[in-house]
Amino acid sequence: MATGSVSAIDREEYILIATNSPTSGSTSTFSGLSGYKKYLIIANAITGTANCQIKATFNNNTSNYFGMLQATTAIYDGILCIHDSGASTGYFQLEVNYANSTTSPKICTGFDRPSCQVTYGYWNNTSAITSIELVRSTGTYTGGTFSLYGIAG
């Protein structure tokens, strides 16, 4: 039997940084970011033109990505968050690690709903992430909300 005191486990918790509710345009952007080692993007009921992909890019840069959505082809100009093949509403979450460091690559994982396809990929860049762009491949946003959470560090 062990003796002594046990302290609480130090937990990292996400805090809400910002929300975007796009109603027009093909890009929704979170900018001025700093001080967070991880980001979590949650898309809730994003609406717009059907048959669309939504990709995440960082620092307005479209190079040095490798990303995959389960059972689709590789995407080289962003991390593919959702591939909408007919519905007009999108839900997904994407976690971005090593966001505030010179570590390369920035590792991304997530999934979309309701199909629960797994997203994984990376951005091979040593820059800290200062902006996140969520870009539609076709059409414009008409509603829904993107929420950005972060873990300080």
CORZI-V411776 format. One record per residue. N is the residue number from 0. RES is the residue in one letter. SS is DSSP state (A for helix, B for strand, O for the rest). PHI is phi as a letter, one per 20 degrees, with the letter a starting at -180 (999 if undefined). D_CENTER is the distance of its C-alpha to the mean C-alpha in Angstrom with 2 decimals. Layout:
n: (N N)
res: (RES RES)
ss: (SS SS)
phi: (PHI PHI)
d_center: (D_CENTER D_CENTER)
This chain:
n: (0 1 2 3 4 5 6 7 8 9 10 11 12 13 14 15 16 17 18 19 20 21 22 23 24 25 26 27 28 29 30 31 32 33 34 35 36 37 38 39 40 41 42 43 44 45 46 47 48 49 50 51 52 53 54 55 56 57 58 59 60 61 62 63 64 65 66 67 68 69 70 71 72 73 74 75 76 77 78 79 80 81 82 83 84 85 86 87 88 89 90 91 92 93 94 95 96 97 98 99 100 101 102 103 104 105 106 107 108 109 110 111 112 113 114 115 116 117 118 119 120 121 122 123 124 125 126 127 128 129 130 131 132 133 134 135 136 137 138 139 140 141 142 143 144 145 146 147 148 149 150 151 152)
res: (M A T G S V S A I D R E E Y I L I A T N S P T S G S T S T F S G L S G Y K K Y L I I A N A I T G T A N C Q I K A T F N N N T S N Y F G M L Q A T T A I Y D G I L C I H D S G A S T G Y F Q L E V N Y A N S T T S P K I C T G F D R P S C Q V T Y G Y W N N T S A I T S I E L V R S T G T Y T G G T F S L Y G I A G)
ss: (O O O O O O O O O O O O O O B B B B B B O O O O O O B B B B O O O O O B B B B B B B B B B B B B O O O B B B B B B B O O B O O O B B B B B O O O O O B O O O B B B B B B O O O O B B B B B B B B B O O O O O O O O B B B B B B B B O O O O B B B B B B O O O O O O O O B B B B B O O O O B B B B B B B B B B B B O)
phi: (999 f c o d d e f f f d e c f d f e a c c c f c a m d c d c d c m e a n c e c c c d c d c l f d r g f l c d d d e c c l l d d c m d c b b d h m c f f d d d r e f e b c e e r f d d c c a c c d d d m f d c e f c e e e c c r b d c e f l f e d b r b d e b e f f f d b c d d d e f b m c f c r n b d d d d b d f q)
d_center: (45.11 42.96 44.07 42.50 39.68 36.09 33.45 30.27 27.23 25.04 21.68 18.45 16.98 13.83 15.02 13.88 13.42 13.23 12.87 13.11 15.27 15.68 19.08 19.68 18.50 15.94 13.34 11.66 11.20 10.72 13.41 15.89 13.59 15.56 16.80 13.79 13.46 10.29 7.32 6.06 4.50 7.28 8.75 12.47 15.15 13.75 16.95 18.39 20.17 20.09 19.63 16.43 13.30 10.01 8.33 5.86 8.53 9.53 12.93 13.95 14.55 14.62 16.37 16.25 13.30 13.91 11.74 13.09 12.74 15.72 18.91 17.78 18.47 16.63 14.49 15.42 14.04 10.25 7.86 8.94 6.97 10.35 13.88 16.06 19.59 21.61 20.23 19.08 16.83 13.25 11.52 8.41 6.31 3.70 5.55 6.28 10.10 12.92 11.23 14.68 16.99 18.72 17.73 16.83 14.78 11.38 10.49 7.33 8.12 7.65 9.83 10.87 13.99 16.94 17.25 15.08 14.29 12.52 9.71 10.34 10.69 11.06 11.73 15.43 16.06 17.75 16.68 14.91 11.73 13.27 11.13 7.78 8.85 7.88 11.03 13.29 15.68 18.56 19.80 18.59 16.70 19.33 17.81 15.39 13.07 9.55 9.73 8.32 9.95 11.15 13.84 16.50 17.98)
